[in-house]
């Protein structure tokens, strides 16, 4: 018989660790804030192409700084030929930027690709819509799990994905990685991954309630987590291989996306086991088994309705 791992003894420690990480993330967001991407901040976006000259974002920023132009610069694409320049809204700033770069790199090597202004109202609206999108996703997940399981199982799954979202936001604040629409995509991706892993575990718990001889619900949880452990670990590790390849071989937003996914994947595996497991174990602490008489004369346990 396969040895059952006593996961439940780690539940209190896991809850404390997660609480500390999330609280420290909230403090970091409150005092350090997020490194908002260009699309989340009001101002002017100017996209410049520099051809036939070896440049990078740092060298372009240096040229602009030397000309007393306060800007933020990031590379667009992998060939270091186009740059997105963020600055305050000023009708003369565009000409000043183009002139400074042409002076540094040559008139024929610098061209304006596009220019657009982002108002404060648009930035606030984008942030608000992103929050609404995540909250709507959580509501739909709760509705889905309510249909498939009972309310406490559904709440356990939602708590697990909220945990993962908060851990990712905390990491982005700690690391000051740029928070862009790609970061929103990473959070939604992890929510999907995490709920899938959690549903597998909850389904195993429900199944074991009918077939596993147990004196307490904790024994059921430990049995289910042990039975799904290899699946949880293998799925996470194999996915990490693909994500690590993105970290190594890509740059810019895609690399930041991959780094966020690594944190989310680890958090998702952890929360499915320890956070969802701890919550459902707490909610079913008064669960009592009843004996049934199967044809094999082996007494099995099922949930008391």
TITIKE-568942 format. One record per atom (N, C-alpha, C, CB): atom name; x negated, y negated, z. Coordinates in pm, whole numbers, plus 50000, padded with zeros to 5 digits. Each point is the difference from the previous one (the first is absolute). Glycine has a CB too. Example, Ala and Ser with C-alpha at 12.3 -4.5 7.8 and 13.67 -1.06 7.14 Angstrom:
atom:x:y:z
N:48681:50569:50780
CA:50089:49881:50000
C:49910:49880:50000
CB:50189:50117:50125
N:49846:49778:49803
CA:49918:49881:50006
C:50077:49891:50073
CB:49882:50063:49785
END
This chain:
atom:x:y:z
N:49915:50120:50000
CA:50085:49880:50000
C:49912:49875:50000
CB:50183:50124:50123
N:49853:49779:49797
CA:49921:49878:49989
C:50006:49921:50130
CB:50042:49994:49753
N:49842:49962:50293
CA:49994:49923:50124
C:50067:49864:49980
CB:49787:50117:50065
N:50298:49849:50030
CA:50071:49872:49996
C:49916:49893:50069
CB:50224:50119:49998
N:49752:49772:49931
CA:49921:49890:50056
C:50090:49912:50086
CB:49844:50004:49800
N:50108:49960:50317
CA:50078:49917:50092
C:49985:49852:49963
CB:49970:50172:50184
N:50099:49787:49710
CA:49995:49860:49957
C:50059:49906:50103
CB:50013:50078:49764
N:50084:49970:50311
CA:50075:49912:50090
C:49914:49936:50107
CB:50197:50141:49958
N:49693:49923:50079
CA:49916:49940:50104
C:49927:49875:49950
CB:49972:50227:50099
N:50023:49756:49768
CA:49937:49880:49943
C:50100:49888:49971
CB:49826:50149:49901
N:50304:49879:50115
CA:50101:49900:49968
C:49984:49870:50080
CB:50154:50187:49945
N:49829:49819:50188
CA:49984:49874:50077
C:49880:49918:49955
CB:50108:50113:50193
N:49780:49955:49781
CA:49879:49930:49957
C:50022:49936:49864
CB:49858:50161:50131
N:50207:49913:49778
CA:50026:49948:49865
C:50088:49876:50006
CB:49978:50232:49906
N:50125:49772:50178
CA:50090:49885:50012
C:49925:49878:50052
CB:50194:50155:50040
N:49718:49865:50058
CA:49922:49888:50055
C:49906:49943:49895
CB:50014:50104:50228
N:49916:49983:49700
CA:49907:49954:49896
C:50074:49921:49892
CB:49852:50200:50043
N:50261:49852:49912
CA:50077:49931:49896
C:50051:49866:50050
CB:50067:50221:49903
N:49979:49775:50221
CA:50050:49875:50058
C:49891:49895:50006
CB:50167:50129:50134
N:49712:49914:49908
CA:49887:49906:50008
C:49963:49947:49863
CB:49916:50121:50202
N:50078:49970:49699
CA:49963:49959:49864
C:50103:49902:49942
CB:49884:50221:49966
N:50244:49810:50053
CA:50105:49912:49945
C:50002:49866:50071
CB:50135:50201:49941
N:49852:49799:50192
CA:49998:49873:50074
C:49880:49915:49962
CB:50119:50111:50189
N:49765:49954:49796
CA:49881:49924:49959
C:50017:49945:49859
CB:49857:50144:50149
N:50215:49931:49766
CA:50029:49951:49866
C:50091:49879:50002
CB:49971:50230:49914
N:50129:49773:50174
CA:50091:49886:50014
C:49924:49877:50048
CB:50190:50155:50050
N:49720:49866:50045
CA:49917:49888:50050
C:49912:49946:49887
CB:49999:50100:50232
N:49944:49991:49689
CA:49914:49958:49889
C:50078:49919:49897
CB:49858:50202:50036
N:50264:49844:49932
CA:50083:49926:49905
C:50035:49862:50055
CB:50093:50216:49912
N:49935:49778:50220
CA:50040:49874:50062
C:49886:49899:50003
CB:50165:50126:50137
N:49712:49921:49888
CA:49889:49907:50019
C:49909:49990:49877
CB:50009:50053:50243
N:49969:50057:49686
CA:49915:49996:49880
C:50081:49984:49874
CB:49834:50142:50117
N:50289:49911:49889
CA:50085:49994:49882
C:49961:50103:49895
CB:50035:49758:50044
N:50029:50233:49841
CA:49971:50088:49888
C:49921:49922:49895
CB:50209:50137:50045
N:49708:49933:49883
CA:49928:49938:49889
C:50090:50007:49878
CB:49772:50065:50095
N:50322:49840:49899
CA:50101:50003:49896
C:49938:49986:49861
CB:50164:49904:50162
N:49886:50175:49747
CA:49956:49991:49861
C:50052:49874:49935
CB:49993:50248:49988
N:49960:49727:49891
CA:50035:49877:49931
C:50150:49984:49980
CB:49780:50011:49886
N:50289:50102:50089
CA:50143:49989:49972
C:50084:49967:50122
CB:49964:50161:49818
N:49976:49853:50302
CA:50074:49973:50123
C:49975:49859:50055
CB:49989:50244:50050
N:49926:49680:49884
CA:49967:49867:50050
C:50037:49894:49897
CB:49814:50096:50139
N:50246:49793:49906
CA:50032:49892:49905
C:49873:49938:49944
CB:50214:49954:50123
N:49791:50004:49754
CA:49883:49939:49938
C:50004:50019:49850
CB:49868:50039:50207
N:50016:49950:49731
CA:49991:50012:49854
C:49906:50114:49964
CB:50045:49754:49974
N:50002:50335:49938
CA:49920:50111:49949
C:49950:49966:49860
CB:50132:50165:50137
N:49736:49837:49848
CA:49939:49970:49871
C:49914:50120:49959
CB:50000:49748:50046
N:50028:50309:49838
CA:49924:50115:49954
C:49905:49954:49889
CB:50190:50159:50059
N:49682:49868:49966
CA:49892:49956:49910
C:49927:50120:49944
CB:49975:49787:50130
N:49988:50205:49744
CA:49916:50103:49940
C:49862:49943:49972
CB:50201:50113:49899
N:49697:49959:50145
CA:49860:49962:49975
C:49937:50108:49914
CB:49983:49872:50222
N:49981:50093:49655
CA:49945:50098:49905
C:49851:49977:49976
CB:50225:50015:49891
N:49709:50093:50069
CA:49858:49995:49957
C:49904:49956:50110
CB:50081:49950:49773
N:49967:50047:50352
CA:49915:49962:50112
C:50023:50099:50114
CB:50006:49753:49933
N:49886:50290:50131
CA:50014:50093:50112
C:50040:49922:50125
CB:49827:50156:49899
N:50292:49870:50150
CA:50052:49928:50117
C:50070:50098:50094
CB:50026:49789:49862
N:50008:50160:50255
CA:50087:50071:50093
C:50079:49897:50080
CB:49839:50198:50014
N:50252:49848:50069
CA:50087:49909:50074
C:49920:49907:50091
CB:50181:50171:49992
N:49712:49881:50068
CA:49919:49919:50091
C:49929:49886:49926
CB:49968:50201:50145
N:49979:49830:49737
CA:49929:49896:49925
C:50095:49893:49949
CB:49829:50169:49934
N:50292:49872:50026
CA:50100:49903:49956
C:50041:49910:50117
CB:50083:50161:49823
N:49939:49901:50292
CA:50037:49922:50119
C:49889:49902:50038
CB:50141:50191:50081
N:49733:49852:49906
CA:49888:49913:50032
C:49997:49876:49910
CB:49872:50201:50078
N:50153:49820:49793
CA:50004:49888:49905
C:50108:49900:50040
CB:49916:50151:49817
N:50202:49900:50217
CA:50111:49912:50035
C:49974:49928:50132
CB:50156:50151:49877
N:49785:49920:50218
CA:49969:49938:50130
C:49899:49887:49983
CB:50048:50218:50116
N:49852:49806:49799
CA:49899:49896:49976
C:50059:49875:49936
CB:49830:50180:49975
N:50287:49837:49963
CA:50069:49885:49939
C:50111:49946:50091
CB:49948:50094:49772
N:50043:49943:50357
CA:50095:49952:50102
C:50144:50039:49969
CB:49846:49810:50043
N:50171:50308:49899
CA:50133:50051:49971
C:50031:50115:50097
CB:49981:49932:49755
N:50120:50050:50327
CA:50037:50102:50099
C:50093:50102:49934
CB:49975:49832:50190
N:49973:50287:49791
CA:50075:50104:49930
C:49974:50137:50062
CB:49989:49865:49788
N:50092:50232:50170
CA:49976:50141:50027
C:49992:50070:49866
CB:50122:49993:50225
N:49782:50097:49761
CA:49977:50064:49870
C:49998:50151:50018
CB:49869:49799:49919
N:50199:50271:49992
CA:49988:50145:49997
C:49996:50047:49855
CB:50121:50021:50220
N:49807:50088:49760
CA:49985:50055:49866
C:50126:50073:49958
CB:49755:50021:50035
N:50281:49968:49838
CA:50116:50069:49945
C:49949:50102:49899
CB:50153:49799:50035
N:49868:50328:49992
CA:49948:50103:49911
C:49863:50047:50044
CB:50131:49902:49814
N:49811:50188:50109
CA:49873:50061:50037
C:49879:49944:49926
CB:50129:50203:50050
N:49893:49713:49850
CA:49887:49954:49917
C:49943:49866:50045
CB:50101:50124:49812
N:49949:49820:50300
CA:49950:49873:50052
C:49999:49890:49894
CB:49860:50129:50162
N:50246:49866:49760
CA:50008:49894:49899
C:50116:49904:50026
CB:49897:50157:49835
N:50202:49890:50244
CA:50112:49914:50033
C:50012:49984:50151
CB:50118:50073:49790
N:49919:49805:50251
CA:50006:49967:50141
C:50129:49925:50031
CB:49749:49991:50010
N:50309:50046:50101
CA:50119:49929:50048
C:49954:49902:50108
CB:50155:50198:49948
N:49872:49676:50027
CA:49954:49895:50090
C:50121:49939:50069
CB:49799:49952:49853
N:50196:50048:50279
CA:50110:49948:50080
C:49960:49866:50061
CB:50081:50234:50049
N:50005:49667:49936
CA:49969:49868:50055
C:50131:49929:50033
CB:49785:49987:49867
N:50205:49896:50192
CA:50119:49923:50033
C:50062:49942:49873
CB:49905:49945:50227
N:50223:50021:49783
CA:50069:49945:49884
C:49954:49857:49977
CB:50200:50148:50041
N:49738:49829:49846
CA:49949:49867:49964
C:49995:49994:49847
CB:49862:49978:50217
N:50197:49924:49728
CA:50009:49993:49854
C:49863:49983:49934
CB:50228:49904:50025
N:49672:50049:50050
CA:49867:49979:49942
C:49902:50114:50030
CB:50039:49756:50020
N:49999:50334:50072
CA:49907:50102:50044
C:49967:50100:49889
CB:50090:49974:50231
N:50007:50054:49683
CA:49978:50095:49891
C:49888:49952:49907
CB:50241:50070:50014
N:49766:49805:49946
CA:49897:49944:49911
C:49865:49997:50069
CB:50174:49862:49886
N:49825:50110:50244
CA:49873:49994:50074
C:49934:50137:50006
CB:50089:49809:50136
N:49991:50294:49885
CA:49946:50137:50008
C:49944:50043:49865
CB:50166:50055:50182
N:49911:49925:49714
CA:49955:50040:49866
C:49873:49924:49962
CB:50237:50050:49934
N:49758:49821:50096
CA:49882:49918:49967
C:49877:50047:50075
CB:50149:49806:49956
N:49867:50226:50173
CA:49886:50045:50080
C:49946:50132:49949
CB:50095:49883:50198
N:49993:50209:49763
CA:49955:50131:49951
C:49938:49989:49861
CB:50179:50109:50137
N:49875:49804:49779
CA:49941:49981:49867
C:49860:49938:50012
CB:50230:49972:49901
N:49755:49940:50194
CA:49869:49939:50021
C:49898:50103:50045
CB:50110:49784:50058
N:49936:50313:50024
CA:49909:50102:50053
C:49974:50112:49901
CB:50082:49945:50226
N:50019:50096:49697
CA:49988:50118:49915
C:50006:49971:49851
CB:50101:50125:50184
N:49925:49752:49778
CA:50005:49964:49859
C:50143:49981:49952
CB:49789:50126:49964
N:50232:49775:49952
CA:50136:49967:49953
C:50067:50114:49927
CB:49928:49767:49982
N:49995:50306:49938
CA:50059:50106:49918
C:50024:50129:50078
CB:49887:49900:49804
N:50060:50109:50318
CA:50010:50124:50078
C:50113:49999:50103
CB:49756:50026:49967
N:50307:49860:50051
CA:50105:49988:50102
C:50131:49961:49934
CB:49829:49934:50174
N:50277:50139:49860
CA:50132:49967:49945
C:50107:50020:50107
CB:49924:50068:49768
N:50178:49850:50222
CA:50113:50009:50093
C:50100:50103:49948
CB:49968:49757:50071
N:50059:50346:50008
CA:50092:50106:49959
C:50143:49961:50034
CB:49820:50173:50033
N:50202:49789:50092
CA:50133:49956:50040
C:49991:49921:50130
CB:50104:50199:49885
N:50000:49726:50143
CA:50007:49922:50123
C:50145:49995:50047
CB:49799:49860:49932
N:50220:50164:50197
CA:50135:49996:50054
C:49997:49952:50144
CB:50069:50186:49847
N:50038:49748:50193
CA:50013:49949:50136
C:50097:50087:50077
CB:49949:49765:49923
N:50017:50263:50204
CA:50086:50078:50088
C:50040:49910:50116
CB:49888:50219:49935
N:50240:49756:50079
CA:50049:49911:50104
C:50003:50072:50135
CB:50136:49874:49830
N:49871:50047:50276
CA:50009:50057:50135
C:50128:50082:50014
CB:49867:49807:50093
N:50240:50146:49844
CA:50127:50070:50007
C:49991:50138:49936
CB:50118:49780:49998
N:49811:50229:49889
CA:49984:50129:49933
C:49919:50096:50086
CB:50014:49886:49776
N:49879:50065:50287
CA:49916:50085:50084
C:50078:50056:50118
CB:49801:49866:49933
N:50277:50048:50132
CA:50082:50044:50113
C:50103:50101:49953
CB:49967:49778:50115
N:50092:50197:49769
CA:50100:50092:49945
C:49939:50136:49969
CB:50123:49805:49904
N:49754:50197:50045
CA:49933:50126:49968
C:49972:50081:50126
CB:49896:49893:49798
N:50059:50039:50307
CA:49975:50068:50128
C:50131:50055:50056
CB:49804:49848:50046
N:50301:50070:49951
CA:50129:50043:50053
C:50055:50120:49923
CB:50046:49764:50073
N:49944:50231:49795
CA:50050:50110:49918
C:49921:50128:50023
CB:50074:49834:49829
N:49796:50153:50196
CA:49917:50117:50029
C:50043:50066:50130
CB:49809:49896:49876
N:50218:50022:50226
CA:50047:50053:50129
C:50135:50068:49984
CB:49874:49820:50121
N:50216:50117:49805
CA:50133:50058:49976
C:49988:50133:49928
CB:50100:49770:49990
N:49808:50239:49914
CA:49981:50123:49923
C:49957:50114:50092
CB:49937:49864:49797
N:49968:50108:50292
CA:49953:50104:50093
C:50113:50041:50096
CB:49764:49909:49985
N:50309:49993:50068
CA:50110:50031:50093
C:50109:50081:49931
CB:49950:49789:50127
N:50082:50176:49749
CA:50100:50075:49925
C:49956:50144:49978
CB:50072:49788:49888
N:49800:50230:50087
CA:49945:50135:49984
C:50018:50081:50128
CB:49833:49912:49834
N:50143:50025:50282
CA:50017:50069:50128
C:50146:50038:50024
CB:49803:49873:50091
N:50288:50038:49872
CA:50143:50028:50017
C:50041:50120:49913
CB:50044:49756:50050
N:49910:50247:49826
CA:50033:50110:49910
C:49941:50132:50050
CB:50008:49838:49809
N:49870:50155:50247
CA:49938:50121:50056
C:50082:50051:50118
CB:49773:49919:49927
N:50272:49990:50159
CA:50080:50040:50115
C:50131:50064:49953
CB:49899:49815:50138
N:50163:50127:49760
CA:50125:50054:49948
C:49978:50141:49943
CB:50080:49766:49948
N:49810:50250:49978
CA:49970:50131:49941
C:49977:50106:50108
CB:49899:49885:49802
N:50021:50081:50299
CA:49970:50098:50105
C:50120:50025:50090
CB:49761:49928:49994
N:50330:49975:50018
CA:50124:50021:50076
C:50088:50104:49931
CB:49990:49762:50085
N:50008:50235:49783
CA:50078:50098:49924
C:49939:50139:50014
CB:50069:49820:49837
N:49799:50185:50161
CA:49932:50130:50002
C:49986:50056:50141
CB:49878:49932:49795
N:50099:49979:50305
CA:49980:50043:50138
C:50099:49930:50091
CB:49755:50042:49955
N:50223:49970:50176
CA:50078:49926:50097
C:49935:49864:50026
CB:50080:50215:50105
N:49990:49698:49969
CA:49956:49861:50014
C:49863:49987:50065
CB:50238:49936:50016
N:49731:50151:50083
CA:49871:49987:50067
C:49885:50041:49908
CB:50113:50044:50219
N:49910:50056:49695
CA:49899:50036:49902
C:49980:49885:49900
CB:50060:50245:50025
N:50051:49694:49933
CA:49992:49888:49906
C:49923:49884:50061
CB:50218:50070:49897
N:49810:49900:50230
CA:49931:49890:50067
C:49851:50031:50016
CB:50212:49941:50120
N:49755:50185:49905
CA:49859:50039:50011
C:49925:49974:49871
CB:50064:50175:50167
N:50000:49855:49719
CA:49935:49978:49871
C:49980:49852:49972
CB:50103:50212:49915
N:49995:49705:50121
CA:49988:49856:49979
C:49892:49941:50089
CB:50243:49989:49936
N:49753:50055:50190
CA:49895:49951:50091
C:49862:50034:49946
CB:50156:50027:50195
N:49829:50091:49747
CA:49870:50041:49946
C:49957:49909:49885
CB:50048:50236:50067
N:50044:49731:49841
CA:49961:49916:49886
C:49982:49854:50042
CB:50124:50156:49846
N:49953:49798:50254
CA:49976:49865:50053
C:49862:49994:50063
CB:50247:49967:50043
N:49717:50137:50030
CA:49866:50009:50059
C:49892:49987:49894
CB:50093:50146:50181
N:49922:49928:49708
CA:49899:49997:49894
C:49992:49862:49934
CB:50040:50244:49961
N:50075:49693:50019
CA:50002:49866:49939
C:49929:49899:50089
CB:50215:50055:49885
N:49811:49952:50245
CA:49937:49906:50093
C:49850:50025:50011
CB:50215:49987:50128
N:49744:50139:49867
CA:49856:50031:50004
C:49931:49943:49877
CB:50047:50210:50132
N:50015:49802:49752
CA:49940:49946:49877
C:49991:49848:50005
CB:50090:50196:49873
N:50016:49739:50176
CA:49997:49854:50012
C:49893:49957:50099
CB:50245:49989:49944
N:49744:50085:50167
CA:49896:49970:50098
C:49861:50013:49938
CB:50152:50081:50184
N:49828:50025:49739
CA:49870:50019:49935
C:49968:49887:49903
CB:50029:50247:50022
N:50070:49712:49899
CA:49979:49891:49905
C:49966:49870:50071
CB:50159:50111:49842
N:49899:49868:50276
CA:49967:49880:50077
C:49861:50011:50060
CB:50243:49966:50050
N:49724:50151:50006
CA:49866:50019:50058
C:49891:49983:49895
CB:50098:50157:50169
N:49920:49910:49717
CA:49897:50000:49897
C:50000:49875:49914
CB:50016:50246:49999
N:50095:49680:50005
CA:50019:49881:49917
C:49990:50033:49850
CB:49906:49861:50186
N:50132:50263:49780
CA:50017:50032:49858
C:50113:49914:49945
CB:49916:50239:50033
N:50073:49721:49844
CA:50100:49913:49942
C:50135:50072:49993
CB:49822:49882:49867
N:50281:50050:50185
CA:50136:50054:49999
C:50071:49948:49877
CB:50006:50015:50253
N:50018:50075:49653
CA:50063:49964:49873
C:50124:50086:49979
CB:49777:49930:49903
N:50285:50054:49982
CA:50113:50087:49967
C:49955:50146:49988
CB:50111:49809:49880
N:49762:50212:50091
CA:49946:50136:49998
C:50001:50061:50139
CB:49856:49939:49805
N:50123:49979:50297
CA:50007:50047:50139
C:50141:50046:50034
CB:49814:49844:50063
N:50287:50082:49888
CA:50138:50043:50019
C:50022:50136:49936
CB:50077:49759:50006
N:49868:50260:49874
CA:50012:50129:49931
C:49935:50111:50082
CB:50001:49881:49778
N:49885:50090:50285
CA:49931:50100:50082
C:50086:50039:50121
CB:49778:49907:49926
N:50284:49994:50137
CA:50086:50029:50116
C:50119:50086:49960
CB:49930:49782:50106
N:50133:50185:49782
CA:50114:50078:49953
C:49958:50142:49959
CB:50110:49788:49923
N:49771:50223:50020
CA:49948:50133:49964
C:49982:50086:50124
CB:49884:49901:49801
N:50059:50042:50304
CA:49976:50074:50123
C:50132:50033:50070
CB:49778:49887:50024
N:50320:50024:49968
CA:50130:50031:50058
C:50057:50126:49934
CB:50041:49753:50047
N:49947:50255:49821
CA:50048:50119:49929
C:49922:50124:50038
CB:50069:49855:49812
N:49799:50133:50198
CA:49916:50114:50038
C:50032:50044:50143
CB:49818:49919:49845
N:50192:49986:50246
CA:50022:50031:50142
C:50135:50066:50022
CB:49854:49807:50061
N:50251:50142:49875
CA:50133:50058:50023
C:50005:50143:49946
CB:50104:49771:49987
N:49825:50255:49906
CA:49996:50136:49946
C:49934:50096:50100
CB:49989:49906:49766
N:49897:50051:50291
CA:49930:50083:50098
C:50085:50020:50125
CB:49780:49918:49912
N:50289:49977:50131
CA:50082:50008:50121
C:50120:50090:49980
CB:49925:49771:50062
N:50140:50219:49822
CA:50117:50083:49972
C:49962:50148:49999
CB:50101:49813:49866
N:49782:50221:50082
CA:49955:50139:50000
C:49989:50052:50143
CB:49874:49961:49785
N:50070:49956:50304
CA:49983:50041:50140
C:50136:50011:50070
CB:49774:49889:50006
N:50313:50013:49973
CA:50131:50003:50064
C:50083:50119:49950
CB:49993:49750:50023
N:49994:50283:49849
CA:50071:50115:49946
C:49950:50129:50064
CB:50034:49876:49784
N:49835:50130:50241
CA:49943:50119:50065
C:50048:50009:50145
CB:49797:49988:49849
N:50212:49898:50219
CA:50051:50000:50137
C:50143:50053:50003
CB:49852:49805:50058
N:50231:50146:49852
CA:50140:50045:49994
C:50007:50149:49972
CB:50069:49774:49919
N:49845:50274:49995
CA:49998:50142:49967
C:49956:50084:50119
CB:49954:49943:49762
N:49940:50012:50307
CA:49947:50075:50115
C:50096:50002:50117
CB:49772:49938:49927
N:50317:49963:50081
CA:50100:49999:50108
C:50090:50123:49995
CB:49994:49752:49997
N:50017:50308:49884
CA:50090:50114:49983
C:49929:50134:50009
CB:50140:49857:49857
N:49728:50144:50127
CA:49931:50130:49989
C:49888:50020:50101
CB:50056:49994:49763
N:49903:49901:50305
CA:49886:50012:50092
C:50050:50015:50142
CB:49857:49863:49846
N:50090:50239:50223
CA:50032:50016:50142
C:49927:49892:50078
CB:50034:50252:49973
N:50040:49667:50099
CA:49939:49888:50072
C:50078:49968:50125
CB:49914:49908:49785
N:50014:50047:50317
CA:50062:49960:50124
C:50033:49851:50003
CB:49878:50184:50113
N:50055:49739:49800
CA:50023:49856:49996
C:49985:49950:49857
CB:49917:49975:50238
N:50132:49903:49740
CA:49988:49943:49866
C:49854:49969:49967
CB:50232:49904:50022
N:49687:50071:50078
CA:49857:49976:49979
C:49935:50119:49932
CB:49996:49852:50201
N:50045:50270:49838
CA:49946:50120:49935
C:50039:50005:49853
CB:50011:50121:50220
N:50112:49835:49749
CA:50046:49996:49861
C:49914:49902:49920
CB:50235:50058:50073
N:49743:49824:49984
CA:49921:49896:49931
C:49857:50049:49976
CB:50141:49820:50106
N:49798:50238:49995
CA:49863:50050:49985
C:49992:50108:49893
CB:49956:49947:50240
N:50144:50140:49756
CA:50002:50107:49899
C:50014:49943:49859
CB:50102:50155:50170
N:49986:49746:49814
CA:50023:49940:49869
C:49877:49922:49953
CB:50245:49986:50051
N:49693:49940:50039
CA:49882:49923:49962
C:49883:50091:49965
CB:50077:49814:50149
N:49911:50296:49923
CA:49894:50097:49968
C:50025:50062:49863
CB:49968:50048:50244
N:50157:49983:49727
CA:50033:50063:49872
C:49980:49910:49881
CB:50160:50137:50122
N:49852:49732:49899
CA:49986:49905:49888
C:49865:49928:49999
CB:50247:49969:50007
N:49667:50063:50089
CA:49873:49927:50012
C:49914:50013:49874
CB:50008:50037:50246
N:49976:50086:49706
CA:49913:50019:49883
C:50055:49926:49879
CB:49932:50224:50088
N:50200:49775:49895
CA:50060:49926:49890
C:49973:49851:50013
CB:50178:50176:49981
N:49839:49770:50139
CA:49978:49856:50023
C:49856:49961:49971
CB:50180:50003:50174
N:49727:50077:49875
CA:49857:49967:49984
C:49958:50014:49854
CB:49956:50078:50236
N:50081:50033:49701
CA:49959:50024:49861
C:50057:49893:49907
CB:49988:50246:50047
N:50139:49718:49971
CA:50062:49898:49917
C:49929:49867:50015
CB:50219:50117:50020
N:49748:49847:50104
CA:49931:49873:50025
C:49860:49999:49941
CB:50134:49973:50209
N:49792:50134:49812
CA:49861:50006:49954
C:49992:49996:49847
CB:49939:50131:50205
N:50146:49946:49729
CA:49996:50002:49853
C:50040:49864:49942
CB:50053:50247:50002
N:50043:49687:50060
CA:50038:49866:49954
C:49887:49901:50025
CB:50242:50052:50046
N:49688:49965:50065
CA:49888:49910:50031
C:49890:50010:49895
CB:50053:50022:50243
N:49925:50097:49701
CA:49898:50015:49896
C:50028:49906:49883
CB:49966:50240:50067
N:50159:49757:49889
CA:50037:49913:49888
C:49986:49852:50038
CB:50158:50177:49918
N:49885:49789:50203
CA:49994:49860:50043
C:49855:49955:50018
CB:50223:50026:50113
N:49692:50061:49940
CA:49858:49965:50017
C:49934:49973:49865
CB:49991:50140:50209
N:50052:49932:49688
CA:49946:49975:49866
C:50033:49859:49955
CB:50023:50244:49944
N:50096:49708:50090
CA:50037:49862:49966
C:49913:49900:50076
CB:50235:50075:49956
N:49735:49956:50169
CA:49915:49910:50079
C:49861:49990:49940
CB:50130:50060:50205
N:49817:50053:49750
CA:49863:50004:49949
C:49990:49938:49860
CB:49959:50206:50136
N:50137:49822:49779
CA:49986:49965:49859
C:50081:49880:49954
CB:49956:50237:49964
N:50115:49697:50124
CA:50077:49883:49959
C:49961:49878:50083
CB:50190:50149:49931
N:49860:49737:50029
CA:49972:49876:50071
C:50129:49918:50013
CB:49760:50000:49913
N:50229:49889:50157
CA:50110:49905:50007
C:50124:50055:50070
CB:49914:49902:49793
N:50202:50065:50155
CA:50127:50037:50062
C:50019:50151:50009
CB:50096:49787:49915
N:49859:50285:49982
CA:50016:50146:50001
C:49919:50062:50113
CB:50039:49999:49752
N:49841:49950:50270
CA:49917:50053:50109
C:50063:49967:50136
CB:49794:49974:49857
N:50257:49905:50159
CA:50068:49964:50125
C:50124:50087:50021
CB:49916:49764:49977
N:50155:50264:49914
CA:50115:50088:50005
C:49959:50138:50051
CB:50108:49874:49810
N:49781:50178:50138
CA:49953:50133:50039
C:49956:50002:50147
CB:49929:50042:49764
N:50003:49853:50281
CA:49957:49993:50139
C:50121:50000:50093
CB:49793:49876:49931
N:50310:50048:50032
CA:50123:49997:50080
C:50065:50137:50002
CB:50033:49758:49942
N:49962:50312:49944
CA:50060:50134:49994
C:49928:50097:50092
CB:50070:49955:49765
N:49798:50034:50246
CA:49925:50090:50088
C:50050:49985:50143
CB:49798:49985:49850
N:50214:49890:50196
CA:50049:49975:50136
C:50142:50054:50014
CB:49855:49793:50018
N:50229:50183:49881
CA:50137:50047:50006
C:50013:50151:49998
CB:50064:49791:49888
N:49853:50277:50034
CA:50004:50146:49994
C:49964:50062:50134
CB:49942:49989:49757
N:49951:49960:50304
CA:49960:50052:50131
C:50106:49971:50105
CB:49760:49966:49937
N:50294:49913:50059
CA:50106:49963:50094
C:50125:50084:49978
CB:49908:49767:50010
N:50125:50259:49863
CA:50119:50078:49968
C:49991:50142:50050
CB:50032:49858:49803
N:49853:50204:50181
CA:49980:50137:50049
C:50009:50002:50153
CB:49853:50053:49801
N:50084:49850:50262
CA:49998:49990:50146
C:50139:49974:50056
CB:49766:49915:49989
N:50308:49990:49951
CA:50131:49964:50054
C:50102:50111:49981
CB:49948:49762:49952
N:50042:50311:49939
CA:50094:50110:49976
C:49989:50107:50108
CB:49986:49955:49754
N:49892:50065:50293
CA:49977:50103:50102
C:50025:49946:50140
CB:49833:50107:49850
N:50102:49782:50184
CA:49998:49955:50139
C:50108:49898:50035
CB:49759:50044:49995
N:50276:49867:49912
CA:50099:49899:50033
C:50142:50054:49983
CB:49839:49821:49930
N:50190:50234:49951
CA:50132:50061:49980
C:50020:50118:50094
CB:49997:49927:49760
N:49897:50153:50258
CA:50009:50116:50090
C:50026:49958:50143
CB:49846:50123:49850
N:50084:49773:50196
CA:50018:49954:50138
C:50140:49945:50021
CB:49756:49947:50013
N:50296:49981:49888
CA:50133:49939:50015
C:50109:50106:50006
CB:49918:49797:49878
N:50080:50297:50029
CA:50105:50101:49997
C:49990:50091:50121
CB:50003:49990:49749
N:49876:50034:50299
CA:49981:50080:50120
C:50061:49931:50122
CB:49788:50096:49902
N:50195:49772:50104
CA:50057:49922:50110
C:50153:49998:49992
CB:49791:49859:50006
N:50262:50125:49874
CA:50145:49991:49983
C:50069:50133:50030
CB:49964:49823:49829
N:49967:50288:50149
CA:50062:50132:50022
C:49948:50067:50127
CB:50026:50024:49752
N:49930:49898:50346
CA:49941:50058:50121
C:50100:50083:50080
CB:49843:49807:50008
N:50286:50165:49977
CA:50103:50075:50074
C:50056:50117:49919
CB:50057:49790:50120
N:49880:50239:49767
CA:50045:50111:49916
C:49991:50133:50077
CB:49925:49874:49794
N:50178:50206:50194
CA:50003:50130:50067
C:50028:50109:49899
CB:50077:49893:50214
N:49842:50213:49787
CA:50026:50112:49908
C:50109:50090:50054
CB:49763:49991:49922
N:50301:50081:49989
CA:50096:50103:50041
C:49962:50129:49930
CB:50186:49829:50036
N:49839:50280:50030
CA:49963:50130:49943
C:50104:50046:49901
CB:49877:50059:50209
N:50075:49995:49682
CA:50089:50063:49901
C:49952:50142:49979
CB:50049:49778:49885
N:50037:50308:50068
CA:49965:50141:49985
C:49993:50034:49852
CB:50109:50058:50220
N:49773:49943:49723
CA:49985:50036:49859
C:50003:50151:49983
CB:49867:49791:49960
N:50139:50254:49918
CA:50008:50144:49973
C:49874:50074:50042
CB:50150:49949:49810
N:49737:49982:50202
CA:49873:50066:50034
C:49984:50017:50151
CB:49899:49905:49794
N:50203:50049:50285
CA:49995:50007:50145
C:49892:49913:50062
CB:50089:50228:49980
N:49853:49685:49938
CA:49902:49905:50052
C:50074:49871:50033
CB:49809:50103:49864
N:50176:49851:50256
CA:50070:49880:50041
C:49932:49879:49938
CB:50074:50109:50217
N:50001:49816:49708
CA:49948:49877:49940
C:50078:49883:50055
CB:49930:50121:49790
N:50018:49762:50185
CA:50059:49881:50056
C:50052:49908:49888
CB:49847:50019:50200
N:50264:49920:49828
CA:50047:49898:49908
C:50048:49883:50081
CB:50064:50172:49826
N:49949:49717:50110
CA:50038:49877:50069
C:50142:50014:50056
CB:49849:49865:49850
N:50166:50087:50272
CA:50132:49997:50061
C:50076:49881:49946
CB:49914:50113:50209
N:50198:49913:49732
CA:50079:49894:49939
C:50081:49928:50107
CB:50011:50129:49783
END
